[in-house]
Amino acid sequence: MTNNYRNLTAAEIAQLERQGNYCRDWSLVRVGAPFAAECVRNSTFEGAVSLGALEAGGCTNDSLHLSEGIYNSMLRNVAVGDHTAIHNVRFLADYTIGDRCLLFNIGEMMVEQKVGAWQDNDGKVYTVAPNAWLEPMNENGGRRILPFVGMTIGDAYLWARYRGRKTLMERLEKMTYAWQQTEEGHLGQVGDGCTIKNTSCIRNVAFRSRMDDPTRVEQCIMLGDGVVGYGCTLEHGIIAERFLLGEHVHLEFGLRLNDTVVGDNSTLARCEVGNSIIFPAHEQHHNNSFLIAGLVMGQSNIAAGGTIGSNHNSRTADNELAAGRGFWPGLCCSFKHSSRFASYCLLAKADYPSELDITLPFALVNNNASKDQLEVMPAYWWMYNMYAMNRNSKKFAKRDKRKIKAQNIEFDNLAPDTAEEMLHGMELLKKWMAGSKDGIVYGEGMEKGKRRTVILKAKEGLQAYEEMLVYYAMKYLTATCGDALPSPTLGEGARCKEWVNLGGQLVAKGDMEKLIADVESGALDSWEALNGRLNTLWQAYPAQRDAHAYHVLCTLEGTDRLDDARWQRLLSRYADIQRYIDDQIHLSRHKDEVNPFRNMTYWDEEEAAAVLE
Protein backbone atom coordinates (compact mmCIF):
# COMPACT_ATOMS: atom_id res chain seq x y z
CA MET A 1 0.00 0.00 0.00
CA THR A 2 1.14 3.51 -0.84
CA ASN A 3 2.65 5.37 2.11
CA ASN A 4 3.45 8.67 0.40
CA TYR A 5 0.09 10.40 0.44
CA ARG A 6 -0.51 14.03 -0.50
CA ASN A 7 -3.37 16.49 -0.28
CA LEU A 8 -5.62 17.11 -3.24
CA THR A 9 -4.98 20.10 -5.49
CA ALA A 10 -7.67 22.70 -6.07
CA ALA A 11 -8.03 21.48 -9.64
CA GLU A 12 -8.53 17.90 -8.49
CA ILE A 13 -11.13 18.95 -5.92
CA ALA A 14 -13.03 20.89 -8.58
CA GLN A 15 -12.92 17.89 -10.92
CA LEU A 16 -14.09 15.52 -8.20
CA GLU A 17 -17.04 17.75 -7.39
CA ARG A 18 -17.98 18.02 -11.08
CA GLN A 19 -18.04 14.21 -11.15
CA GLY A 20 -20.68 14.06 -8.42
CA ASN A 21 -18.42 13.56 -5.38
CA TYR A 22 -18.99 15.28 -2.04
CA CYS A 23 -16.89 15.91 1.05
CA ARG A 24 -17.34 18.46 3.84
CA ASP A 25 -13.60 18.84 4.28
CA TRP A 26 -11.44 17.83 1.31
CA SER A 27 -8.31 18.47 3.37
CA LEU A 28 -8.96 15.15 5.14
CA VAL A 29 -8.79 13.25 1.84
CA ARG A 30 -5.27 12.27 0.81
CA VAL A 31 -4.17 10.46 -2.32
CA GLY A 32 -1.24 8.45 -3.59
CA ALA A 33 0.63 8.54 -6.87
CA PRO A 34 -0.42 8.25 -9.57
CA PHE A 35 -3.88 9.61 -8.90
CA ALA A 36 -6.39 9.77 -11.78
CA ALA A 37 -9.25 11.91 -10.51
CA GLU A 38 -11.54 10.60 -13.25
CA CYS A 39 -11.56 7.24 -11.38
CA VAL A 40 -13.62 8.69 -8.50
CA ARG A 41 -17.29 9.41 -9.25
CA ASN A 42 -20.59 9.90 -7.42
CA SER A 43 -19.13 9.15 -4.00
CA THR A 44 -19.16 10.71 -0.54
CA PHE A 45 -16.20 10.97 1.83
CA GLU A 46 -16.24 11.61 5.58
CA GLY A 47 -13.40 11.76 8.09
CA ALA A 48 -9.86 10.73 7.21
CA VAL A 49 -9.77 8.98 3.84
CA SER A 50 -6.64 7.81 2.03
CA LEU A 51 -6.78 6.64 -1.56
CA GLY A 52 -3.85 4.72 -3.02
CA ALA A 53 -2.59 4.73 -6.57
CA LEU A 54 -5.37 4.97 -9.16
CA GLU A 55 -5.06 4.78 -12.92
CA ALA A 56 -7.52 4.49 -15.77
CA GLY A 57 -7.66 0.75 -16.06
CA GLY A 58 -9.41 -2.34 -14.82
CA CYS A 59 -9.25 -4.73 -11.88
CA THR A 60 -10.01 -8.38 -12.52
CA ASN A 61 -10.57 -11.12 -9.99
CA ASP A 62 -12.13 -14.39 -11.10
CA SER A 63 -15.10 -13.46 -13.31
CA LEU A 64 -15.48 -9.90 -12.04
CA HIS A 65 -13.94 -7.00 -13.97
CA LEU A 66 -14.28 -3.46 -12.62
CA SER A 67 -12.69 -0.10 -13.36
CA GLU A 68 -10.16 1.06 -10.80
CA GLY A 69 -11.42 3.70 -8.41
CA ILE A 70 -14.35 4.67 -6.22
CA TYR A 71 -17.84 4.74 -7.77
CA ASN A 72 -21.28 5.32 -6.21
CA SER A 73 -19.99 4.70 -2.70
CA MET A 74 -19.68 6.31 0.72
CA LEU A 75 -16.40 6.09 2.66
CA ARG A 76 -15.75 7.20 6.23
CA ASN A 77 -12.33 6.86 7.87
CA VAL A 78 -11.05 4.44 5.25
CA ALA A 79 -7.59 3.75 3.85
CA VAL A 80 -7.63 2.23 0.36
CA GLY A 81 -4.65 0.49 -1.21
CA ASP A 82 -3.25 0.73 -4.71
CA HIS A 83 -5.22 -0.14 -7.84
CA THR A 84 -8.36 -1.14 -5.99
CA ALA A 85 -11.98 -0.94 -7.21
CA ILE A 86 -14.85 0.04 -4.89
CA HIS A 87 -18.22 0.14 -6.65
CA ASN A 88 -21.71 0.56 -5.19
CA VAL A 89 -20.72 0.24 -1.55
CA ARG A 90 -23.42 2.19 0.24
CA PHE A 91 -21.47 2.60 3.49
CA LEU A 92 -17.83 1.66 4.17
CA ALA A 93 -16.35 2.80 7.47
CA ASP A 94 -13.17 2.32 9.53
CA TYR A 95 -11.55 -0.23 7.23
CA THR A 96 -8.11 -0.56 5.69
CA ILE A 97 -8.44 -2.01 2.19
CA GLY A 98 -5.42 -3.68 0.61
CA ASP A 99 -4.02 -3.50 -2.91
CA ARG A 100 -5.96 -4.73 -5.94
CA CYS A 101 -9.13 -5.52 -4.02
CA LEU A 102 -12.61 -5.55 -5.55
CA LEU A 103 -15.57 -4.38 -3.45
CA PHE A 104 -18.84 -4.46 -5.36
CA ASN A 105 -22.51 -4.12 -4.36
CA ILE A 106 -22.15 -4.09 -0.59
CA GLY A 107 -24.86 -2.64 1.63
CA GLU A 108 -22.93 -1.89 4.82
CA MET A 109 -19.34 -2.65 5.77
CA MET A 110 -18.06 -1.15 8.97
CA VAL A 111 -16.20 -1.57 12.23
CA GLU A 112 -18.17 -0.47 15.26
CA GLN A 113 -15.90 1.70 17.35
CA LYS A 114 -16.98 0.66 20.83
CA VAL A 115 -13.60 1.06 22.45
CA GLY A 116 -13.16 0.64 26.17
CA ALA A 117 -10.30 -0.18 28.53
CA TRP A 118 -9.02 -3.30 30.25
CA GLN A 119 -6.52 -3.40 33.11
CA ASP A 120 -4.39 -6.46 33.85
CA ASN A 121 -3.18 -7.63 37.26
CA ASP A 122 0.01 -5.62 36.82
CA GLY A 123 -1.98 -2.41 36.46
CA LYS A 124 -1.32 -1.93 32.75
CA VAL A 125 -4.28 -0.55 30.81
CA TYR A 126 -5.08 -1.75 27.29
CA THR A 127 -7.44 -0.31 24.73
CA VAL A 128 -10.17 -2.88 24.16
CA ALA A 129 -11.01 -3.34 20.49
CA PRO A 130 -14.59 -4.13 19.47
CA ASN A 131 -13.90 -7.86 19.07
CA ALA A 132 -16.83 -9.96 20.22
CA TRP A 133 -16.27 -12.92 22.52
CA LEU A 134 -16.98 -16.32 20.99
CA GLU A 135 -18.64 -19.05 23.03
CA PRO A 136 -17.40 -22.33 21.48
CA MET A 137 -17.86 -25.94 22.67
CA ASN A 138 -20.47 -24.97 25.25
CA GLU A 139 -23.61 -22.86 24.90
CA ASN A 140 -23.46 -21.35 28.38
CA GLY A 141 -20.34 -19.32 27.58
CA GLY A 142 -18.07 -21.14 30.03
CA ARG A 143 -15.40 -21.67 27.37
CA ARG A 144 -15.50 -18.24 25.77
CA ILE A 145 -12.53 -16.93 23.83
CA LEU A 146 -11.60 -13.60 22.31
CA PRO A 147 -10.58 -14.15 18.67
CA PHE A 148 -7.99 -12.00 16.95
CA VAL A 149 -6.48 -11.62 13.52
CA GLY A 150 -3.89 -14.37 13.13
CA MET A 151 -5.35 -16.66 15.79
CA THR A 152 -4.80 -20.33 14.91
CA ILE A 153 -7.19 -23.19 15.61
CA GLY A 154 -4.73 -24.44 18.23
CA ASP A 155 -4.73 -21.04 19.93
CA ALA A 156 -8.52 -21.13 20.13
CA TYR A 157 -8.58 -24.68 21.50
CA LEU A 158 -5.92 -23.90 24.10
CA TRP A 159 -8.01 -20.99 25.39
CA ALA A 160 -11.32 -22.88 25.37
CA ARG A 161 -10.06 -26.20 26.74
CA TYR A 162 -7.85 -25.28 29.68
CA ARG A 163 -10.46 -23.30 31.62
CA GLY A 164 -9.29 -24.67 34.94
CA ARG A 165 -5.99 -22.77 34.64
CA LYS A 166 -7.03 -19.34 35.86
CA THR A 167 -3.60 -17.75 35.48
CA LEU A 168 -3.36 -19.10 31.93
CA MET A 169 -6.72 -17.54 31.06
CA GLU A 170 -5.60 -14.16 32.41
CA ARG A 171 -2.33 -14.33 30.48
CA LEU A 172 -4.05 -15.24 27.21
CA GLU A 173 -6.44 -12.34 27.58
CA LYS A 174 -3.57 -9.97 28.27
CA MET A 175 -1.64 -11.30 25.27
CA THR A 176 -4.69 -10.76 23.08
CA TYR A 177 -5.25 -7.17 24.13
CA ALA A 178 -1.57 -6.45 23.63
CA TRP A 179 -1.73 -7.90 20.10
CA GLN A 180 -4.80 -5.82 19.29
CA GLN A 181 -2.81 -2.65 19.96
CA THR A 182 -0.65 -3.44 16.91
CA GLU A 183 -1.49 -2.48 13.35
CA GLU A 184 -1.90 -6.13 12.34
CA GLY A 185 -4.20 -6.90 15.24
CA HIS A 186 -7.20 -4.74 14.47
CA LEU A 187 -10.36 -6.08 12.88
CA GLY A 188 -10.98 -3.50 10.16
CA GLN A 189 -8.77 -4.89 7.43
CA VAL A 190 -9.18 -6.41 3.98
CA GLY A 191 -6.04 -8.05 2.65
CA ASP A 192 -4.52 -7.73 -0.81
CA GLY A 193 -6.37 -9.29 -3.72
CA CYS A 194 -9.59 -9.84 -1.78
CA THR A 195 -12.93 -9.81 -3.58
CA ILE A 196 -16.15 -8.96 -1.73
CA LYS A 197 -19.32 -8.58 -3.76
CA ASN A 198 -23.12 -8.75 -3.54
CA THR A 199 -23.19 -8.90 0.25
CA SER A 200 -25.74 -7.15 2.45
CA CYS A 201 -24.00 -6.46 5.75
CA ILE A 202 -20.48 -6.83 7.15
CA ARG A 203 -19.64 -5.67 10.66
CA ASN A 204 -16.41 -6.11 12.58
CA VAL A 205 -14.89 -8.71 10.24
CA ALA A 206 -11.25 -9.00 9.22
CA PHE A 207 -10.46 -10.54 5.84
CA ARG A 208 -6.96 -11.95 5.49
CA SER A 209 -5.93 -12.18 1.85
CA ARG A 210 -2.80 -12.18 -0.29
CA MET A 211 -2.28 -11.83 -4.01
CA ASP A 212 -1.10 -15.45 -4.21
CA ASP A 213 -3.72 -16.69 -1.75
CA PRO A 214 -6.80 -14.47 -2.18
CA THR A 215 -10.02 -14.59 -0.19
CA ARG A 216 -13.37 -14.31 -1.94
CA VAL A 217 -16.75 -13.31 -0.47
CA GLU A 218 -19.88 -13.08 -2.60
CA GLN A 219 -23.66 -13.27 -2.32
CA CYS A 220 -23.62 -13.47 1.47
CA ILE A 221 -26.38 -12.17 3.69
CA MET A 222 -24.61 -11.11 6.87
CA LEU A 223 -21.15 -11.44 8.38
CA GLY A 224 -20.47 -10.12 11.86
CA ASP A 225 -17.71 -10.22 14.45
CA GLY A 226 -15.34 -12.59 12.74
CA VAL A 227 -11.93 -13.31 11.29
CA VAL A 228 -11.60 -14.84 7.82
CA GLY A 229 -8.33 -16.61 7.03
CA TYR A 230 -6.21 -16.63 3.88
CA GLY A 231 -7.68 -18.27 0.79
CA CYS A 232 -11.20 -18.62 2.18
CA THR A 233 -14.37 -18.61 0.09
CA LEU A 234 -17.71 -17.46 1.53
CA GLU A 235 -20.63 -17.49 -0.86
CA HIS A 236 -24.28 -18.14 -1.68
CA GLY A 237 -26.40 -16.90 1.16
CA ILE A 238 -24.45 -17.62 4.32
CA ILE A 239 -25.03 -15.96 7.69
CA ALA A 240 -22.12 -15.96 10.13
CA GLU A 241 -21.87 -14.26 13.52
CA ARG A 242 -18.99 -14.50 15.99
CA PHE A 243 -16.64 -16.82 14.13
CA LEU A 244 -13.00 -17.60 13.41
CA LEU A 245 -12.01 -19.25 10.14
CA GLY A 246 -8.67 -20.87 9.46
CA GLU A 247 -7.10 -20.93 6.02
CA HIS A 248 -8.85 -22.21 2.90
CA VAL A 249 -12.22 -22.63 4.58
CA HIS A 250 -15.23 -22.83 2.28
CA LEU A 251 -18.65 -21.67 3.57
CA GLU A 252 -21.58 -21.79 1.17
CA PHE A 253 -25.24 -22.47 0.31
CA GLY A 254 -27.20 -21.03 3.17
CA LEU A 255 -24.96 -22.03 6.05
CA ARG A 256 -25.87 -20.55 9.46
CA LEU A 257 -22.82 -20.23 11.67
CA ASN A 258 -22.33 -18.72 15.11
CA ASP A 259 -19.82 -18.86 17.97
CA THR A 260 -17.68 -21.33 16.06
CA VAL A 261 -14.05 -21.89 15.12
CA VAL A 262 -13.58 -23.65 11.77
CA GLY A 263 -10.26 -25.28 10.96
CA ASP A 264 -8.17 -25.02 7.78
CA ASN A 265 -9.27 -26.85 4.62
CA SER A 266 -12.84 -27.33 5.82
CA THR A 267 -16.17 -27.02 4.01
CA LEU A 268 -19.51 -26.16 5.62
CA ALA A 269 -22.73 -25.75 3.64
CA ARG A 270 -26.54 -26.10 3.86
CA CYS A 271 -26.51 -26.61 7.62
CA GLU A 272 -26.48 -25.02 11.06
CA VAL A 273 -23.34 -25.00 13.16
CA GLY A 274 -23.09 -23.25 16.49
CA ASN A 275 -20.90 -23.03 19.60
CA SER A 276 -18.31 -25.45 18.26
CA ILE A 277 -14.60 -25.87 17.61
CA ILE A 278 -13.86 -27.79 14.42
CA PHE A 279 -10.30 -28.84 13.64
CA PRO A 280 -8.89 -28.88 10.07
CA ALA A 281 -10.20 -30.95 7.14
CA HIS A 282 -13.85 -31.14 8.18
CA GLU A 283 -16.68 -31.73 5.69
CA GLN A 284 -20.30 -30.88 6.47
CA HIS A 285 -22.21 -29.83 3.42
CA HIS A 286 -25.64 -31.45 3.32
CA ASN A 287 -29.15 -30.34 4.25
CA ASN A 288 -30.74 -30.71 7.68
CA SER A 289 -27.55 -31.38 9.56
CA PHE A 290 -26.49 -29.37 12.54
CA LEU A 291 -23.65 -29.44 14.98
CA ILE A 292 -24.13 -27.73 18.33
CA ALA A 293 -21.75 -27.35 21.28
CA GLY A 294 -19.22 -29.74 19.85
CA LEU A 295 -15.50 -30.35 19.58
CA VAL A 296 -14.67 -32.23 16.38
CA MET A 297 -10.96 -32.86 16.00
CA GLY A 298 -10.76 -32.84 12.23
CA GLN A 299 -10.49 -35.13 9.20
CA SER A 300 -14.20 -35.62 9.73
CA ASN A 301 -17.41 -35.82 7.73
CA ILE A 302 -20.98 -35.13 8.87
CA ALA A 303 -23.55 -36.78 6.60
CA ALA A 304 -26.98 -35.43 5.69
CA GLY A 305 -29.63 -35.29 8.37
CA GLY A 306 -27.19 -35.40 11.25
CA THR A 307 -28.31 -33.81 14.49
CA ILE A 308 -25.12 -33.70 16.48
CA GLY A 309 -26.00 -32.67 20.00
CA SER A 310 -29.74 -32.89 19.47
CA ASN A 311 -30.78 -33.10 23.11
CA HIS A 312 -29.46 -31.69 26.35
CA ASN A 313 -29.73 -34.06 29.25
CA SER A 314 -29.48 -31.53 32.03
CA ARG A 315 -31.45 -28.51 33.19
CA THR A 316 -29.14 -26.04 31.47
CA ALA A 317 -27.48 -25.81 28.09
CA ASP A 318 -24.04 -26.73 29.39
CA ASN A 319 -23.47 -30.15 27.79
CA GLU A 320 -20.85 -30.92 25.17
CA LEU A 321 -19.90 -33.44 22.52
CA ALA A 322 -16.26 -34.34 21.86
CA ALA A 323 -15.14 -36.40 18.88
CA GLY A 324 -11.62 -37.46 17.98
CA ARG A 325 -10.05 -37.31 14.55
CA GLY A 326 -11.92 -38.97 11.69
CA PHE A 327 -15.41 -38.66 13.20
CA TRP A 328 -17.90 -39.92 10.61
CA PRO A 329 -21.57 -40.31 11.56
CA GLY A 330 -23.75 -41.78 8.82
CA LEU A 331 -27.03 -40.51 7.40
CA CYS A 332 -29.57 -39.14 9.87
CA CYS A 333 -27.57 -39.84 13.01
CA SER A 334 -28.78 -38.22 16.21
CA PHE A 335 -26.64 -37.92 19.35
CA LYS A 336 -27.33 -36.59 22.78
CA HIS A 337 -25.11 -34.42 24.90
CA SER A 338 -22.81 -35.24 26.53
CA SER A 339 -21.02 -37.79 24.34
CA ARG A 340 -17.45 -38.65 23.48
CA PHE A 341 -15.94 -40.62 20.60
CA ALA A 342 -12.49 -42.10 20.03
CA SER A 343 -10.68 -41.38 16.78
CA TYR A 344 -12.08 -42.58 13.47
CA CYS A 345 -15.46 -43.72 14.71
CA LEU A 346 -17.89 -44.59 11.94
CA LEU A 347 -21.48 -44.54 13.15
CA ALA A 348 -24.31 -46.29 11.37
CA LYS A 349 -27.57 -44.49 10.67
CA ALA A 350 -29.56 -44.36 13.90
CA ASP A 351 -31.25 -42.28 16.55
CA TYR A 352 -28.91 -43.06 19.43
CA PRO A 353 -31.10 -42.90 22.54
CA SER A 354 -28.50 -42.20 25.25
CA GLU A 355 -25.18 -40.50 25.85
CA LEU A 356 -22.20 -42.38 24.39
CA ASP A 357 -18.56 -42.81 25.34
CA ILE A 358 -16.98 -44.87 22.56
CA THR A 359 -13.47 -45.79 23.70
CA LEU A 360 -12.47 -48.06 20.78
CA PRO A 361 -10.88 -46.24 17.79
CA PHE A 362 -11.47 -47.05 14.13
CA ALA A 363 -14.75 -48.66 15.22
CA LEU A 364 -18.15 -49.15 13.60
CA VAL A 365 -20.93 -48.22 16.01
CA ASN A 366 -24.51 -49.36 15.52
CA ASN A 367 -27.73 -49.00 17.48
CA ASN A 368 -29.43 -52.36 16.96
CA ALA A 369 -33.05 -51.42 17.65
CA SER A 370 -34.40 -54.93 17.03
CA LYS A 371 -32.21 -56.38 19.78
CA ASP A 372 -32.24 -53.17 21.87
CA GLN A 373 -28.46 -53.13 22.16
CA LEU A 374 -25.52 -50.96 21.19
CA GLU A 375 -22.99 -52.76 18.99
CA VAL A 376 -19.37 -51.76 18.49
CA MET A 377 -16.95 -53.41 16.08
CA PRO A 378 -13.32 -52.40 16.80
CA ALA A 379 -10.87 -51.79 13.93
CA TYR A 380 -13.67 -51.89 11.37
CA TRP A 381 -11.78 -49.61 8.98
CA TRP A 382 -8.77 -51.93 8.93
CA MET A 383 -10.79 -55.10 8.48
CA TYR A 384 -13.45 -53.99 5.99
CA ASN A 385 -12.66 -50.61 4.43
CA MET A 386 -8.93 -50.48 3.86
CA TYR A 387 -9.34 -48.41 0.70
CA ALA A 388 -11.01 -45.59 2.62
CA MET A 389 -8.51 -45.82 5.46
CA ASN A 390 -5.53 -45.64 3.11
CA ARG A 391 -7.15 -42.86 1.07
CA ASN A 392 -7.98 -40.78 4.15
CA SER A 393 -4.36 -40.98 5.25
CA LYS A 394 -3.27 -39.31 2.00
CA LYS A 395 -6.10 -37.14 0.72
CA PHE A 396 -6.03 -34.52 3.47
CA ALA A 397 -2.36 -33.74 2.91
CA LYS A 398 -2.89 -33.75 -0.86
CA ARG A 399 -5.80 -31.32 -0.58
CA ASP A 400 -3.88 -28.91 1.63
CA LYS A 401 -3.54 -25.85 -0.62
CA ARG A 402 -2.47 -23.38 2.08
CA LYS A 403 0.32 -20.98 1.15
CA ILE A 404 0.94 -19.98 4.77
CA LYS A 405 0.68 -22.94 7.13
CA ALA A 406 0.35 -21.23 10.47
CA GLN A 407 -1.47 -24.22 11.95
CA ASN A 408 0.67 -27.36 12.08
CA ILE A 409 -1.33 -30.49 11.24
CA GLU A 410 -0.74 -34.23 11.54
CA PHE A 411 -2.72 -35.74 8.66
CA ASP A 412 -1.77 -39.42 9.07
CA ASN A 413 -4.52 -41.45 10.67
CA LEU A 414 -1.89 -43.69 12.28
CA ALA A 415 0.03 -41.43 14.64
CA PRO A 416 0.95 -41.34 18.34
CA ASP A 417 -2.54 -40.25 19.43
CA THR A 418 -4.40 -43.02 17.62
CA ALA A 419 -1.69 -45.54 18.52
CA GLU A 420 -2.27 -44.85 22.21
CA GLU A 421 -6.01 -45.21 21.71
CA MET A 422 -5.43 -48.62 20.11
CA LEU A 423 -3.17 -49.76 22.95
CA HIS A 424 -5.87 -48.75 25.40
CA GLY A 425 -8.45 -50.49 23.21
CA MET A 426 -6.42 -53.71 23.31
CA GLU A 427 -6.40 -53.61 27.10
CA LEU A 428 -10.17 -53.13 27.16
CA LEU A 429 -10.78 -55.94 24.68
CA LYS A 430 -8.60 -58.38 26.63
CA LYS A 431 -10.46 -57.50 29.82
CA TRP A 432 -13.90 -57.85 28.25
CA MET A 433 -13.01 -61.05 26.40
CA ALA A 434 -11.82 -62.63 29.64
CA GLY A 435 -15.25 -62.00 31.16
CA SER A 436 -17.29 -63.13 28.14
CA LYS A 437 -20.03 -65.72 28.51
CA ASP A 438 -21.44 -67.98 25.78
CA GLY A 439 -19.06 -66.38 23.28
CA ILE A 440 -20.61 -62.93 23.59
CA VAL A 441 -18.28 -60.08 24.55
CA TYR A 442 -19.86 -57.17 26.38
CA GLY A 443 -18.25 -53.74 26.60
CA GLU A 444 -18.54 -51.49 29.59
CA GLY A 445 -19.11 -47.78 30.05
CA MET A 446 -19.91 -46.98 26.41
CA GLU A 447 -23.53 -45.97 26.86
CA LYS A 448 -25.53 -44.40 29.64
CA GLY A 449 -28.31 -46.69 30.77
CA LYS A 450 -28.94 -50.31 31.62
CA ARG A 451 -28.82 -52.02 28.23
CA ARG A 452 -25.67 -53.85 27.22
CA THR A 453 -23.04 -52.99 24.66
CA VAL A 454 -22.04 -55.93 22.47
CA ILE A 455 -18.52 -55.99 21.03
CA LEU A 456 -18.62 -57.54 17.57
CA LYS A 457 -15.59 -59.54 16.35
CA ALA A 458 -13.60 -58.76 19.47
CA LYS A 459 -10.87 -61.32 18.74
CA GLU A 460 -10.44 -60.12 15.16
CA GLY A 461 -10.42 -56.51 16.37
CA LEU A 462 -7.69 -57.26 18.90
CA GLN A 463 -5.53 -58.81 16.20
CA ALA A 464 -6.26 -55.90 13.85
CA TYR A 465 -5.17 -53.34 16.44
CA GLU A 466 -1.86 -55.17 16.86
CA GLU A 467 -1.32 -55.23 13.09
CA MET A 468 -2.15 -51.54 12.85
CA LEU A 469 0.33 -50.73 15.61
CA VAL A 470 3.09 -52.75 13.96
CA TYR A 471 2.38 -51.05 10.65
CA TYR A 472 2.36 -47.58 12.27
CA ALA A 473 5.65 -48.14 14.09
CA MET A 474 7.48 -49.86 11.26
CA LYS A 475 6.37 -47.32 8.67
CA TYR A 476 8.08 -44.49 10.52
CA LEU A 477 11.10 -46.41 11.78
CA THR A 478 11.95 -47.87 8.38
CA ALA A 479 11.49 -44.42 6.82
CA THR A 480 14.15 -43.15 9.22
CA CYS A 481 16.45 -46.18 9.59
CA GLY A 482 15.73 -48.29 6.52
CA ASP A 483 16.14 -51.99 7.30
CA ALA A 484 18.84 -51.30 9.88
CA LEU A 485 18.11 -51.98 13.54
CA PRO A 486 17.07 -48.66 15.14
CA SER A 487 19.33 -47.25 17.81
CA PRO A 488 18.33 -48.38 21.31
CA THR A 489 18.57 -44.73 22.39
CA LEU A 490 15.07 -44.36 20.92
CA GLY A 491 13.85 -46.51 23.77
CA GLU A 492 15.35 -44.36 26.51
CA GLY A 493 12.86 -43.05 29.02
CA ALA A 494 9.21 -43.96 29.30
CA ARG A 495 6.72 -44.08 26.47
CA CYS A 496 4.70 -40.91 26.11
CA LYS A 497 1.16 -42.17 26.63
CA GLU A 498 -0.69 -38.86 26.38
CA TRP A 499 -0.70 -36.54 23.39
CA VAL A 500 -2.63 -33.31 23.02
CA ASN A 501 -4.21 -32.58 19.66
CA LEU A 502 -3.79 -28.80 19.54
CA GLY A 503 -5.80 -27.81 16.50
CA GLY A 504 -4.19 -30.55 14.41
CA GLN A 505 -0.68 -30.50 15.89
CA LEU A 506 0.13 -33.39 18.22
CA VAL A 507 2.00 -32.27 21.30
CA ALA A 508 3.39 -34.58 23.97
CA LYS A 509 1.66 -33.95 27.30
CA GLY A 510 4.93 -33.03 29.03
CA ASP A 511 5.70 -30.43 26.36
CA MET A 512 2.17 -29.10 26.67
CA GLU A 513 2.46 -28.70 30.42
CA LYS A 514 5.79 -26.90 29.99
CA LEU A 515 4.27 -24.54 27.41
CA ILE A 516 1.35 -23.70 29.70
CA ALA A 517 3.66 -23.16 32.66
CA ASP A 518 5.82 -20.81 30.60
CA VAL A 519 2.76 -18.79 29.56
CA GLU A 520 1.61 -18.58 33.17
CA SER A 521 5.05 -17.46 34.36
CA GLY A 522 5.43 -14.90 31.57
CA ALA A 523 8.35 -16.68 29.91
CA LEU A 524 6.09 -16.87 26.86
CA ASP A 525 4.47 -13.45 26.94
CA SER A 526 2.92 -13.10 23.50
CA TRP A 527 1.01 -15.12 20.93
CA GLU A 528 4.03 -14.86 18.64
CA ALA A 529 6.22 -16.43 21.34
CA LEU A 530 3.64 -19.13 22.08
CA ASN A 531 3.29 -20.11 18.44
CA GLY A 532 7.06 -19.93 18.05
CA ARG A 533 7.32 -22.60 20.75
CA LEU A 534 4.74 -24.72 18.95
CA ASN A 535 6.72 -24.43 15.72
CA THR A 536 9.83 -25.57 17.58
CA LEU A 537 7.91 -28.55 18.95
CA TRP A 538 6.66 -29.32 15.45
CA GLN A 539 10.25 -29.51 14.25
CA ALA A 540 11.01 -31.96 17.04
CA TYR A 541 7.85 -34.01 16.45
CA PRO A 542 9.23 -36.49 13.84
CA ALA A 543 11.95 -37.59 16.27
CA GLN A 544 9.40 -37.85 19.08
CA ARG A 545 7.16 -39.92 16.81
CA ASP A 546 10.06 -42.26 16.00
CA ALA A 547 10.78 -42.71 19.70
CA HIS A 548 7.11 -43.40 20.34
CA ALA A 549 7.04 -45.94 17.50
CA TYR A 550 10.04 -47.73 19.02
CA HIS A 551 8.33 -47.83 22.41
CA VAL A 552 5.16 -49.22 20.85
CA LEU A 553 7.09 -52.10 19.29
CA CYS A 554 8.80 -52.79 22.61
CA THR A 555 5.40 -52.84 24.32
CA LEU A 556 4.02 -55.30 21.78
CA GLU A 557 7.14 -57.46 22.03
CA GLY A 558 7.18 -57.39 25.83
CA THR A 559 10.71 -55.99 26.03
CA ASP A 560 12.45 -52.68 26.67
CA ARG A 561 14.90 -53.05 23.80
CA LEU A 562 14.72 -54.45 20.28
CA ASP A 563 17.46 -56.88 19.26
CA ASP A 564 18.34 -57.91 15.73
CA ALA A 565 16.30 -61.13 15.83
CA ARG A 566 13.14 -59.29 16.87
CA TRP A 567 13.79 -56.58 14.31
CA GLN A 568 14.13 -59.10 11.49
CA ARG A 569 10.84 -60.73 12.52
CA LEU A 570 9.19 -57.32 12.58
CA LEU A 571 10.54 -56.50 9.11
CA SER A 572 9.07 -59.74 7.81
CA ARG A 573 5.75 -59.07 9.48
CA TYR A 574 5.73 -55.52 8.15
CA ALA A 575 6.16 -56.85 4.63
CA ASP A 576 3.26 -59.23 5.17
CA ILE A 577 1.07 -56.39 6.45
CA GLN A 578 1.96 -54.24 3.45
CA ARG A 579 0.82 -57.06 1.14
CA TYR A 580 -2.36 -57.41 3.19
CA ILE A 581 -3.03 -53.68 2.83
CA ASP A 582 -2.53 -53.82 -0.95
CA ASP A 583 -4.87 -56.83 -1.21
CA GLN A 584 -7.53 -55.20 0.97
CA ILE A 585 -7.39 -51.93 -0.95
CA HIS A 586 -7.97 -53.85 -4.16
CA LEU A 587 -10.73 -55.93 -2.54
CA SER A 588 -12.47 -52.83 -1.18
CA ARG A 589 -12.53 -51.24 -4.61
CA HIS A 590 -13.44 -54.49 -6.33
CA LYS A 591 -16.60 -54.78 -4.23
CA ASP A 592 -17.80 -51.52 -5.78
CA GLU A 593 -16.68 -52.44 -9.26
CA VAL A 594 -18.70 -55.68 -9.36
CA ASN A 595 -21.71 -54.39 -7.42
CA PRO A 596 -24.63 -54.67 -9.87
CA PHE A 597 -26.66 -52.02 -8.06
CA ARG A 598 -23.82 -49.52 -8.33
CA ASN A 599 -23.39 -50.18 -12.04
CA MET A 600 -27.01 -50.50 -13.12
CA THR A 601 -27.36 -46.78 -13.99
CA TYR A 602 -24.76 -47.08 -16.77
CA TRP A 603 -25.56 -48.47 -20.22
CA ASP A 604 -22.22 -50.20 -20.61
CA GLU A 605 -18.71 -50.55 -19.19
CA GLU A 606 -17.38 -47.77 -21.41
CA GLU A 607 -19.83 -45.24 -19.96
CA ALA A 608 -19.10 -46.37 -16.41
CA ALA A 609 -15.36 -46.09 -17.00
CA ALA A 610 -15.72 -42.59 -18.45
CA VAL A 611 -17.89 -41.35 -15.57
CA LEU A 612 -15.97 -42.97 -12.73
CA GLU A 613 -12.38 -42.45 -13.84
PyMOL commands that set and color helices and strands:
alter all, ss='L'
color gray80, all
select helices_A, chain A and resi 10-18+26-28+37-39+153-161+166-180+183-185+380-384+386-398+416-434+458-481+488-491+509-521+527-557+564-593+596-599+605-612
alter helices_A, ss='H'
color red, helices_A
select strands_A, chain A and resi 6-7+22-23+29-31+40-41+44-51+58-61+64-67+69-71+74-80+85-89+92-93+96-97+102-110+116-119+125-128+189-190+195-207+216-218+222-228+233-235+239-245+250-252+256-262+267-269+271-278+282-284+289-292+294-296+300-301+307-311+321-323+328-329+334-336+339-341+346-347+357-358+364-368+373-377+441-443+453-455+499-502+505-508
alter strands_A, ss='S'
color yellow, strands_A
deselect
rebuild
show_as cartoon
